Amino acid sequence: MTDAAPPLLSVVICTFRRNAPLEALLRALAPLCAGRPVEVVVVDNSPEAGALPLLAALRAALLPGLVLRHAQPASISVARNAGVAASRAPWVAFLDDDSELLNDWVGGVLEAIAAGGAEGFFGPVRARYEGGAPPPFDPEGRFFSRETGEPDGARLFIGGPRRSRRAVMGAANAVLSRAACLMDPEPFDPAFGRSGGEDLDLFLRAERRGARFLWRTGFPVGEWVPASRQGFDYALLRAFTGGQVFVAVTRKNSAAPWRTEARLLALGAAQAALGALRLALARAEARPALRLALASALGKLRWRALTGLYALPAGGGPVSLWRLFLRGAPG
């Protein structure tokens, strides 16, 4: 990619103290970008900017057009907004700093853009587990993955009664039109910078303005799941905060926020009551999934005590669902 040829696609990668996987990702990405209208933007969100020397060396050796930025404070919204602001292309794709490219990812993204039909595309995210196997509470490996089960090219709905429910859409491995999805001064709301949900908020806002989203299977990525994030207590915290974020973001994007809040609180209360009953009657093998569902329901009821995913420790001691409900998540 040279300055003389404007890019069609900007790849934005935000990083926070994960230099080793970031370097592996950029070394895999570099040959895929060669000769194509693609630029790569990396935003270091750590206070010490510890990735910048590595990135400067990689720019000199592999990616001469690599764009580097340092963004503070530490916040996924701040980092992603800095990446969008530094990028130049009409299409912006987002990768996590520990993403693993499973094929010609750049070619798959460019094919999706050329095929058109939407203002945003989501690709599969497939968990790669430290230790080789998914944790016992998730034997099919769905908790950390994004697979919709839809055919290639299927339309996805982010909100409303037709909302796609088999997978939660996130910015990781998403490709968005700047004109339709990223036109706001701060596309990712800083209010969700530590809780997560900034991407769901963006998608709901874009969909409300008329943006269409498609599921595209041609550019899958792997996501590394370290052992510290495979414990069931961490999964409970993640499910609880996911329930919180869902209510907060849905309420924000509703034309009738108080009515929406009341509906979601009633839904959470019904799910919690039914979930507690089912948990009490369940066999041992069904209990993990039911506890995760109950945690999500309780999170909906405690949405105003929003802590969120990015404020949570990866490890920690045992988690009590009822303590979460009464006190909120630690952080």
Buried (B, 14 or more C-beta within 10 A) or exposed (E): BEEEEEBBBBBBBBBBBBBEBBBBBBEBBBEBBEEBBBBBBBBBBBEEBBBBEBBEEBBEEBBEBBBBBBBEEBBBBBBBBBBBBBBBBBBBBBBBBBBBBBEBBBEBBBEBBEBEEBBBBBBBBBBBBEEEEBBEBBEEBEBBBBBBEBEEBBEBBBBEEEEBEEBEBBBBBBBBBBEBBBEEEBBBBBBBBBBBBBBBBBBBBBBBEEBBBBBBBBBBBBBBBEEEBBBBBBBBBBBBBBBBBBBBBBBBBBEEEEEBBEBBBEBBBEBBEBBBEBBEEBEEEEBBBBBBBBBBBBBBBBBEBBBBBBBBEEEEEEBEBEEBBEEBBBB
